[in-house]
Amino acid sequence: MTTTLRQPVYAGPVDHVAYGHYGPGRLHLSPDWNRPLYPFQGRVTADGSSGFRAEPGRYHLYVAWVCPYAHRAAIVRKLKGLEDVVSLSYVDDERDGRGWAFRERRGPDPVNGFTLLEQAYDATEKGYGGHISVPVLWDRHTGGIVSNNFPDITLDLATQFERWADTSVDLYPDALRPEINTLNGWIYHDVNTGVTRVARAATEDERETERHRVVAALERLDERLAEHRFLTGATITEADVRLWVTLARFDAEHNRGHLVSERELRDFEHLWPYARDLYQRPAFRETTEGLPAAWDQPHGRGA
Ligand SMILES: N[C@@H](CCC(=O)N[C@@H](CS)C(=O)NCC(=O)O)C(=O)O
């Protein structure tokens, strides 16, 4: 018997001369920092009432190591033990004008054999000309994108696959939803996108304002963690995942040269052990690259 192995296919190397930079015409950053439109907003539901039923083997996540928004989906998938239920693959870390692409460094597209993520968008909406963003939740049944709206993707992974998931981990408990939603709202504004606003500030005044907003938020979170092990109490929730991906990039990326804060993450009494505590868990550790050895130290609080 002969087996034909499908050869992996890849996009050519990143080439800014031939393809330009990703952005113009694609990446619309509104001045008031409202989110750009993420047009695919299907929801997966346990009962299938949304048209996308939670089923093992049906969905695939396209993510990027470098993207914190995609990182959340990768963490939640592992926290819920869904590795055999929802497949996942990585696009390359770099982009030219063609957007996210599959290259040798991170491997091929195992589902469709696409070389560019744009093909997934185009298969869903012919001639699609908008953002080619990750994360993308792909549906093998319909041959299209369910969602590229990151908050919905993580919530659906956290709540709709319970038949196959580790149900001892409840990332979005009914009783805590209002509190988690409130936390997610200001953490998204003041921390997750706050660090980006500092980096992109047009004037020194604006940078100072944005910088102080991030530092105040980190201080508020630090205080909160003096009382609770996790943001909403004794167990990890969606809010912790939302915050952690920014903390993991804070010293090395966002706060390089103390652009945001005079204090590094390790100078925050409660945030630092909290961040390290989460990193000791496989769902965080195995989806994260490049953290220095200091992150390996046990957090030193009662287990
Ligand atoms: N910033 C988005 C999350 C997704 C996102 O920004 N992904 C980035 C990589 S970290 C991306 O793919 N950007 C390309 C684009 O949006 O055109 C949001 O507010 O929901």
Ligand as a Chemical Component Dictionary entry (heavy atoms), coordinates in Angstrom:
data_LIG
# 
_chem_comp.id                   LIG 
_chem_comp.type                 NON-POLYMER 
_chem_comp.pdbx_formal_charge   0 
_chem_comp.three_letter_code    LIG 
# 
loop_
_chem_comp_atom.comp_id 
_chem_comp_atom.atom_id 
_chem_comp_atom.alt_atom_id 
_chem_comp_atom.type_symbol 
_chem_comp_atom.charge 
_chem_comp_atom.model_Cartn_x 
_chem_comp_atom.model_Cartn_y 
_chem_comp_atom.model_Cartn_z 
_chem_comp_atom.pdbx_ordinal 
LIG N1  N1  N 0 -7.034  44.225 18.576 1  
LIG C1  C1  C 0 -8.102  43.303 18.299 2  
LIG C2  C2  C 0 -7.714  41.886 18.483 3  
LIG C3  C3  C 0 -7.121  41.186 17.310 4  
LIG C4  C4  C 0 -5.839  41.800 16.805 5  
LIG O1  O1  O 0 -5.575  42.989 16.911 6  
LIG N2  N2  N 0 -5.006  40.958 16.229 7  
LIG C5  C5  C 0 -3.818  41.473 15.612 8  
LIG C6  C6  C 0 -2.581  40.753 15.989 9  
LIG S1  S1  S 0 -2.251  40.949 17.710 10 
LIG C7  C7  C 0 -4.041  41.346 14.125 11 
LIG O2  O2  O 0 -4.155  40.268 13.595 12 
LIG N3  N3  N 0 -4.169  42.524 13.504 13 
LIG C8  C8  C 0 -4.411  42.643 12.102 14 
LIG C9  C9  C 0 -5.663  43.415 11.830 15 
LIG O3  O3  O 0 -6.480  43.618 12.743 16 
LIG O4  O4  O 0 -5.828  43.806 10.672 17 
LIG C10 C10 C 0 -9.305  43.655 19.132 18 
LIG O5  O5  O 0 -9.387  44.748 19.633 19 
LIG O6  O6  O 0 -10.172 42.826 19.214 20 
# 
loop_
_chem_comp_bond.comp_id 
_chem_comp_bond.atom_id_1 
_chem_comp_bond.atom_id_2 
_chem_comp_bond.value_order 
_chem_comp_bond.pdbx_ordinal 
LIG N1  C1  SING 1  
LIG C1  C2  SING 2  
LIG C1  C10 SING 3  
LIG C2  C3  SING 4  
LIG C3  C4  SING 5  
LIG C4  O1  DOUB 6  
LIG C4  N2  SING 7  
LIG N2  C5  SING 8  
LIG C5  C6  SING 9  
LIG C5  C7  SING 10 
LIG C6  S1  SING 11 
LIG C7  O2  DOUB 12 
LIG C7  N3  SING 13 
LIG N3  C8  SING 14 
LIG C8  C9  SING 15 
LIG C9  O3  DOUB 16 
LIG C9  O4  SING 17 
LIG C10 O5  DOUB 18 
LIG C10 O6  SING 19 
# 
